[in-house]
Amino acid sequence: MIDFDEIEKEIIKIESSRDTSYATMERLAPLYCAMMYKRLGVNTEAYEPQAVNAMGDSEFLLAVSGKDSTKAWAVMNELMDDLMIGNKRVYDRVMDKLRRV
């Protein structure tokens, strides 16, 4: 597993020398990448599917309730892509509602 605390300590140590040589930058680059990976919210642990906790009695909510949320969002993303092409007005309304959430 990646120890981000150690990576951060190493970055601070290297940066404190104020050495801007190519060799130093070459050492820093993968460390910065690792920290970007962390900050982007990438889960470094094994993925555990989370069930959708949907409350309601609509056909959609009943269908999605208890399903793997990542897979459910992938289906919804496909739907939105299709909607953007097939019915831009409805797509725009949905996007406006999501931006206001």
C-alpha positions, 0 to 999 in steps of 0.5 A: 500500500502507498504510504502518502505520509512518507511521500509527503515527507520526502517531497518536503525534504527534497524541496527544502534543498531548493535544488532545481537540477534535472536530477532532483526534478526527476526524483520529485516528479513521481512523488508529485504524481502520487500526491495528485493520485491521492488528492484526486480521490482515487481509492488506493484500497481494494474497491468494495461496491457500495449499494445504492440506498434509494428511498421511494416507490418509483419504478426507477428507485425500486430498480436501483435500490441495493445495486452497486452504485458505481455500476448504477452511475455508469448506466445513468452516465450512458443515459445522459450521453444518449439524452444529450444527443436525442433530447438536448432540452431535457438533458439541459434541464437535468444538468441545471437541476444537478448543478443546483443540488 
